[in-house]
Amino acid sequence: MASRCSNADPTLGRGRRGGPTRPPRADTHVGACVVVGVIVFAASVFTQQPADRARTEALARRAGERLQALQREADRLASQESTLLTELRKLEVERQLKAEELKRLDADVARVGAELKATTERIAALEQSEAAEVPQLRARLVEIYKLGQPRYLRVLLSAPDLRRIGQASRTVAAMAKLDRDRVAAHQRTIAELKSERATLQQREKAVATVRAAAEKAQAALMRAAQARNDLIRDIDRRRDLNAQLAGELQAAQQKLQLALRELPAGTPPADVSLPLKAFKGDLDWPVRGEVRRRFAPGISKGIEIAATEGADAIAIHDGVVAFAGTFAGFGNLVILDHGSQTFSLYGDLLDISVKKGVHVDRGQPVGSVGATPSGTAGLYFELRIDGEPVDPLQWLKRR
């Protein structure tokens, strides 16, 4: 087309009368060039529009699908939180019941302890009284026993008359019985108190066992309640993050829809990308293969995936090539910038198929798998969120 709009002198023709014709006007020549340029630009726009539309529509679909997934996740988290709150209310009721039970058991322990103390004090007092009185009683019984033999007969014979003898006999017998009854009463009382003390000790032990079990159950309830509170806080945090990511996706989706509306008018589409953070757990793997080395903070900032040498290493998400070249410790390395301080790194590449500054679509090859430092074929892959390395396995699709 350029040859058709050159500035060379026009060829002169001849009119019907044989005279020279006048050269074409300059403005006519320029107009023809403008028309041709417009046609070329329009052709390129119409050629590019289907590709732009397809890419924009694909991004819009992906945003819509992810929004639906986030909504399902939000519904699931809300359901989990509702279940946990119900369980927490039940645990709180059980914990209050256990607290009341512990109060009752504490009162029982105090009451039994007081009764046991009082019984022990009574036993000690009776034993002390018995220790003081028994020697006297025993001495009197011995004397009475002595009187029961010939000396007892002399007492009776020394009485002035039979009436006095009968009184003396009854007095001696009554005194002996009284002393025996007192000793027996002491012994019975002490035996009963000891039996009561043994019963109280058993009761005290049983109440203490029940109280220990109730205290253990209350501690278990408190731990369970704390665990559920922690889960609820974690769910609240995840729901907040879910809402934030959904908001970012909706904003991107609106930009994509605006770009789709502007495409028919020939307006170049805006460079709209989807936020990577919204796709946690849904990112494509950079290459097929088993994980040979896992993420380990302080040891390995990424993972190593065993793969066939020469296999395509693909972009996990749309981004711009921030680095493409050789880097010490990584061999041939490609770094994609996904925006908002999120990056993906592809190392140990056999070759690189992208250049710095170009836009890369999700699934587009950035290079091919090469040899790792150990000599085996594989890809080193690293993911950075907010500029910090994270475990890629938490972000890639489960398989």
C-alpha positions as CSV (number, residue, x, y, z in Angstrom):
1,M,0.0,0.0,0.0
2,A,2.9,2.4,0.7
3,S,4.0,2.2,-3.0
4,R,0.6,3.4,-3.9
5,C,0.9,6.5,-1.9
6,S,4.4,7.5,-2.7
7,N,5.5,11.0,-3.5
8,A,7.0,10.3,-6.9
9,D,6.1,12.5,-9.9
10,P,2.9,11.4,-11.6
11,T,3.1,10.1,-15.2
12,L,1.8,12.6,-17.7
13,G,-0.9,11.4,-20.2
14,R,-2.2,13.0,-23.3
15,G,-5.7,14.3,-24.0
16,R,-7.8,13.7,-26.9
17,R,-6.3,16.8,-28.6
18,G,-2.8,15.6,-28.2
19,G,-1.9,18.2,-25.5
20,P,-0.5,17.3,-22.2
21,T,-2.9,16.6,-19.4
22,R,-2.7,18.5,-16.1
23,P,-1.2,16.6,-13.2
24,P,-3.5,15.3,-10.4
25,R,-4.2,17.7,-7.5
26,A,-2.1,17.2,-4.4
27,D,-5.2,17.1,-2.0
28,T,-6.6,14.3,-4.0
29,H,-3.4,12.3,-3.6
30,V,-3.4,12.9,0.2
31,G,-7.0,11.9,0.5
32,A,-6.4,8.7,-1.2
33,C,-3.6,7.9,1.2
34,V,-5.9,8.7,4.2
35,V,-8.6,6.4,2.9
36,V,-6.2,3.6,2.4
37,G,-4.8,4.1,5.9
38,V,-8.3,4.1,7.4
39,I,-9.1,0.9,5.5
40,V,-5.9,-0.8,6.8
41,F,-6.5,0.3,10.4
42,A,-10.1,-0.8,10.2
43,A,-9.1,-4.2,8.8
44,S,-6.6,-4.6,11.6
45,V,-9.2,-3.6,14.2
46,F,-11.8,-6.0,12.8
47,T,-9.1,-8.7,12.7
48,Q,-8.1,-8.1,16.3
49,Q,-11.6,-7.7,17.7
50,P,-12.6,-11.3,17.7
51,A,-9.5,-12.3,19.6
52,D,-10.0,-9.5,22.1
53,R,-13.6,-10.4,22.5
54,A,-12.8,-14.1,23.0
55,R,-10.2,-13.3,25.6
56,T,-12.5,-10.8,27.4
57,E,-15.4,-13.1,27.4
58,A,-13.2,-16.0,28.7
59,L,-12.1,-13.7,31.6
60,A,-15.7,-12.7,32.3
61,R,-16.8,-16.3,32.3
62,R,-14.0,-17.3,34.7
63,A,-14.8,-14.3,36.9
64,G,-18.5,-15.4,37.0
65,E,-17.6,-19.0,37.7
66,R,-15.3,-18.0,40.5
67,L,-17.9,-15.7,42.0
68,Q,-20.3,-18.6,42.1
69,A,-17.7,-20.7,43.8
70,L,-17.0,-18.0,46.3
71,Q,-20.8,-17.7,47.0
72,R,-21.0,-21.4,47.6
73,E,-18.0,-21.1,49.9
74,A,-19.7,-18.2,51.7
75,D,-22.9,-20.2,52.1
76,R,-20.9,-23.2,53.4
77,L,-19.0,-21.0,55.9
78,A,-22.3,-19.4,57.0
79,S,-23.8,-22.9,57.6
80,Q,-20.8,-24.0,59.5
81,E,-20.9,-20.9,61.7
82,S,-24.6,-21.4,62.4
83,T,-23.9,-25.0,63.4
84,L,-21.0,-24.0,65.6
85,L,-23.1,-21.3,67.3
86,T,-25.8,-23.8,68.0
87,E,-23.2,-26.2,69.5
88,L,-21.7,-23.3,71.4
89,R,-25.0,-22.5,73.0
90,K,-25.5,-26.1,74.0
91,L,-22.0,-26.2,75.5
92,E,-22.7,-23.0,77.4
93,V,-25.8,-24.5,78.9
94,E,-24.0,-27.7,79.8
95,R,-21.1,-25.7,81.3
96,Q,-23.6,-23.7,83.5
97,L,-25.2,-26.9,84.7
98,K,-21.7,-28.3,85.5
99,A,-20.9,-25.1,87.4
100,E,-24.1,-25.5,89.5
101,E,-23.2,-29.2,90.1
102,L,-19.8,-28.2,91.2
103,K,-21.3,-25.6,93.6
104,R,-23.5,-28.3,95.1
105,L,-20.7,-30.8,95.3
106,D,-18.5,-28.1,97.0
107,A,-21.3,-27.6,99.6
108,D,-21.5,-31.4,100.1
109,V,-17.7,-31.6,100.6
110,A,-17.8,-28.8,103.1
111,R,-20.8,-30.3,105.0
112,V,-19.2,-33.8,105.1
113,G,-15.9,-32.3,106.1
114,A,-17.6,-30.4,109.0
115,E,-19.4,-33.5,110.1
116,L,-16.2,-35.6,109.9
117,K,-14.4,-33.0,111.9
118,A,-17.1,-32.9,114.6
119,T,-17.2,-36.7,114.8
120,T,-13.4,-37.0,115.1
121,E,-13.5,-34.4,117.9
122,R,-16.2,-36.3,119.7
123,I,-14.3,-39.5,119.4
124,A,-11.2,-37.8,120.7
125,A,-13.1,-36.4,123.7
126,L,-14.7,-39.7,124.5
127,E,-11.4,-41.5,124.3
128,Q,-9.8,-38.9,126.5
129,S,-12.7,-39.2,129.0
130,E,-12.4,-43.0,128.9
131,A,-8.7,-42.8,129.4
132,A,-9.3,-40.8,132.5
133,E,-12.2,-42.8,134.0
134,V,-11.4,-46.4,133.1
135,P,-8.6,-46.7,135.6
136,Q,-10.9,-45.6,138.4
137,L,-13.7,-47.9,137.2
138,R,-11.3,-50.8,136.9
139,A,-10.0,-50.2,140.4
140,R,-13.5,-50.1,141.8
141,L,-14.5,-53.2,139.9
142,V,-11.5,-54.9,141.3
143,E,-12.4,-54.0,144.8
144,I,-16.0,-55.1,144.2
145,Y,-14.6,-58.4,142.8
146,K,-12.6,-58.8,145.9
147,L,-15.6,-58.2,148.0
148,G,-17.4,-60.9,146.0
149,Q,-15.3,-63.7,147.8
150,P,-14.9,-64.1,151.6
151,R,-14.5,-60.4,152.1
152,Y,-17.9,-59.9,150.4
153,L,-19.3,-62.4,152.9
154,R,-17.7,-60.5,155.8
155,V,-19.4,-57.4,154.6
156,L,-22.7,-59.1,154.7
157,L,-22.1,-60.7,158.1
158,S,-21.0,-57.4,159.6
159,A,-24.4,-55.9,158.8
160,P,-26.5,-55.4,162.0
161,D,-29.6,-57.0,160.6
162,L,-31.0,-58.7,157.5
163,R,-32.5,-55.5,156.1
164,R,-29.1,-53.8,156.1
165,I,-27.6,-56.9,154.5
166,G,-30.1,-56.7,151.7
167,Q,-29.4,-53.0,151.1
168,A,-25.7,-53.5,151.2
169,S,-26.0,-56.3,148.7
170,R,-28.2,-54.3,146.4
171,T,-25.9,-51.2,146.6
172,V,-22.8,-53.2,145.8
173,A,-24.6,-54.9,142.8
174,A,-26.0,-51.5,141.6
175,M,-22.6,-49.9,141.8
176,A,-21.0,-52.7,139.9
177,K,-23.7,-52.7,137.2
178,L,-23.5,-48.9,136.9
179,D,-19.7,-49.0,136.4
180,R,-20.1,-51.8,133.8
181,D,-22.8,-49.9,132.0
182,R,-20.7,-46.8,131.9
183,V,-17.7,-48.7,130.4
184,A,-20.0,-50.4,127.9
185,A,-21.7,-47.2,127.0
186,H,-18.4,-45.5,126.4
187,Q,-17.2,-48.4,124.2
188,R,-20.5,-48.4,122.2
189,T,-20.4,-44.7,121.7
190,I,-16.8,-44.8,120.5
191,A,-17.6,-47.7,118.2
192,E,-20.6,-46.0,116.8
193,L,-18.6,-42.8,116.3
194,K,-15.8,-44.6,114.6
195,S,-18.3,-46.4,112.3
196,E,-19.8,-43.0,111.6
197,R,-16.4,-41.5,110.9
198,A,-15.6,-44.4,108.5
199,T,-18.9,-43.8,106.7
200,L,-18.2,-40.0,106.5
201,Q,-14.7,-40.7,105.1
202,Q,-16.1,-43.0,102.4
203,R,-18.7,-40.3,101.6
204,E,-16.1,-37.6,101.5
205,K,-14.0,-39.8,99.2
206,A,-17.0,-40.5,96.9
207,V,-18.0,-36.8,96.8
208,A,-14.4,-35.8,96.0
209,T,-14.4,-38.4,93.2
210,V,-17.6,-37.1,91.8
211,R,-16.4,-33.5,92.1
212,A,-13.1,-34.4,90.3
213,A,-15.1,-35.9,87.5
214,A,-17.4,-32.9,87.3
215,E,-14.4,-30.5,87.3
216,K,-12.8,-32.6,84.5
217,A,-16.1,-32.5,82.5
218,Q,-16.3,-28.7,83.0
219,A,-12.7,-28.3,81.8
220,A,-13.5,-30.4,78.8
221,L,-16.6,-28.3,78.1
222,M,-14.5,-25.1,78.4
223,R,-11.9,-26.5,76.0
224,A,-14.7,-27.5,73.5
225,A,-16.3,-24.1,73.8
226,Q,-12.9,-22.4,73.3
227,A,-12.2,-24.6,70.2
228,R,-15.6,-23.6,68.7
229,N,-15.0,-20.0,69.5
230,D,-11.6,-20.2,67.7
231,L,-13.3,-21.9,64.7
232,I,-16.0,-19.2,64.6
233,R,-13.3,-16.5,64.6
234,D,-11.5,-18.3,61.8
235,I,-14.7,-18.6,59.9
236,D,-15.5,-14.9,60.4
237,R,-12.0,-14.1,59.1
238,R,-12.5,-16.3,56.0
239,R,-15.9,-14.8,55.4
240,D,-14.5,-11.3,55.5
241,L,-11.7,-12.4,53.1
242,N,-14.3,-14.1,50.9
243,A,-16.4,-10.9,50.8
244,Q,-13.3,-8.9,49.9
245,L,-12.3,-11.2,47.1
246,A,-15.8,-11.3,45.8
247,G,-15.8,-7.5,45.7
248,E,-12.6,-7.4,43.8
249,L,-13.9,-10.0,41.3
250,Q,-17.1,-8.1,40.8
251,A,-15.2,-4.9,40.1
252,A,-13.1,-6.8,37.6
253,Q,-16.2,-8.3,36.1
254,Q,-17.8,-4.9,35.6
255,K,-14.7,-3.7,33.8
256,L,-14.8,-6.7,31.6
257,Q,-18.5,-6.1,30.7
258,L,-17.7,-2.5,30.0
259,A,-14.8,-3.6,27.7
260,L,-17.2,-6.0,25.9
261,R,-19.7,-3.1,25.3
262,E,-16.9,-0.9,23.9
263,L,-15.5,-3.5,21.5
264,P,-18.1,-3.0,18.7
265,A,-17.3,0.7,18.7
266,G,-13.7,-0.1,17.9
267,T,-12.4,1.2,21.2
268,P,-9.3,-0.8,22.3
269,P,-10.2,-3.0,25.3
270,A,-8.9,-2.0,28.7
271,D,-6.2,-4.2,30.1
272,V,-8.3,-5.9,32.7
273,S,-7.0,-8.8,34.8
274,L,-8.5,-10.9,37.5
275,P,-7.1,-10.8,41.0
276,L,-5.1,-14.0,41.7
277,K,-6.0,-14.0,45.5
278,A,-9.6,-14.8,44.6
279,F,-8.5,-18.1,43.0
280,K,-6.9,-19.7,46.1
281,G,-7.3,-23.5,45.7
282,D,-8.4,-23.1,42.1
283,L,-5.1,-22.3,40.2
284,D,-3.9,-24.5,37.4
285,W,-0.7,-26.5,38.0
286,P,2.3,-25.1,36.1
287,V,3.2,-28.6,34.8
288,R,1.9,-32.1,35.2
289,G,3.9,-34.3,37.7
290,E,4.4,-35.4,41.2
291,V,5.8,-33.0,43.9
292,R,9.4,-34.0,44.6
293,R,10.2,-31.4,47.1
294,R,7.6,-29.5,49.3
295,F,7.4,-26.0,50.6
296,A,9.4,-25.6,53.9
297,P,9.8,-22.1,55.4
298,G,13.5,-21.4,56.0
299,I,14.5,-24.3,53.8
300,S,12.6,-24.2,50.5
301,K,10.4,-21.2,49.5
302,G,8.8,-23.2,46.7
303,I,8.1,-26.7,45.4
304,E,9.9,-28.9,42.9
305,I,7.6,-30.8,40.5
306,A,9.0,-33.9,38.7
307,A,8.1,-33.6,35.0
308,T,9.3,-34.7,31.5
309,E,12.1,-32.6,30.1
310,G,10.9,-30.3,27.4
311,A,7.3,-30.3,28.7
312,D,5.5,-26.9,28.6
313,A,5.6,-24.9,31.8
314,I,2.4,-22.9,31.8
315,A,1.3,-19.7,33.5
316,I,-1.0,-20.4,36.4
317,H,-2.8,-17.0,36.0
318,D,-2.8,-14.0,33.8
319,G,0.1,-11.7,34.4
320,V,3.0,-9.6,33.0
321,V,6.5,-10.9,32.6
322,A,8.6,-9.2,35.3
323,F,11.7,-11.2,34.6
324,A,12.8,-13.6,31.9
325,G,16.4,-14.8,31.9
326,T,19.1,-16.6,33.8
327,F,19.2,-16.1,37.6
328,A,21.8,-17.6,40.0
329,G,20.3,-20.6,41.9
330,F,17.2,-20.8,39.6
331,G,18.8,-21.4,36.2
332,N,16.5,-20.1,33.5
333,L,13.8,-18.2,35.4
334,V,10.5,-16.5,34.5
335,I,8.7,-14.3,37.0
336,L,5.1,-13.3,36.3
337,D,3.6,-10.2,38.1
338,H,-0.1,-10.8,38.8
339,G,-0.7,-7.5,40.4
340,S,-1.2,-6.6,44.1
341,Q,2.2,-7.9,45.1
342,T,1.5,-11.4,43.8
343,F,4.1,-13.2,41.8
344,S,4.7,-16.7,40.4
345,L,8.2,-18.0,39.6
346,Y,9.1,-20.8,37.2
347,G,12.7,-22.0,37.5
348,D,15.1,-24.6,36.1
349,L,13.7,-24.0,32.6
350,L,15.3,-25.6,29.5
351,D,14.3,-22.5,27.5
352,I,12.2,-19.4,27.9
353,S,9.4,-18.5,25.5
354,V,8.3,-15.1,26.8
355,K,10.0,-11.7,27.1
356,K,10.0,-9.1,29.8
357,G,7.1,-6.8,29.8
358,V,4.7,-8.9,27.7
359,H,1.3,-9.9,28.9
360,V,0.8,-13.7,29.4
361,D,-2.6,-15.4,29.5
362,R,-3.4,-18.2,31.9
363,G,-2.3,-21.5,30.4
364,Q,0.2,-19.9,28.1
365,P,3.6,-21.5,28.0
366,V,6.4,-19.5,29.6
367,G,9.1,-22.0,28.8
368,S,9.9,-25.7,28.9
369,V,11.0,-28.0,31.7
370,G,14.7,-28.4,32.1
371,A,17.0,-30.2,34.6
372,T,17.1,-29.4,38.3
373,P,20.3,-29.0,40.2
374,S,20.1,-32.7,41.1
375,G,20.3,-33.5,37.5
376,T,16.7,-34.9,37.1
377,A,14.1,-33.2,35.0
378,G,11.7,-31.0,36.9
379,L,10.3,-27.5,37.4
380,Y,10.9,-25.3,40.4
381,F,7.7,-23.3,41.2
382,E,7.3,-20.6,43.7
383,L,4.3,-18.4,44.6
384,R,4.4,-15.1,46.5
385,I,1.4,-13.5,48.0
386,D,1.8,-9.9,49.3
387,G,5.4,-10.3,48.4
388,E,5.9,-13.3,50.8
389,P,6.4,-17.0,49.8
390,V,3.4,-19.2,50.5
391,D,2.8,-23.0,50.1
392,P,1.8,-23.4,46.5
393,L,-0.1,-26.6,47.3
394,Q,-2.7,-24.5,49.2
395,W,-3.3,-22.4,46.1
396,L,-3.2,-25.0,43.3
397,K,-6.1,-27.2,42.4
398,R,-6.4,-30.4,44.4
399,R,-5.7,-33.5,42.4
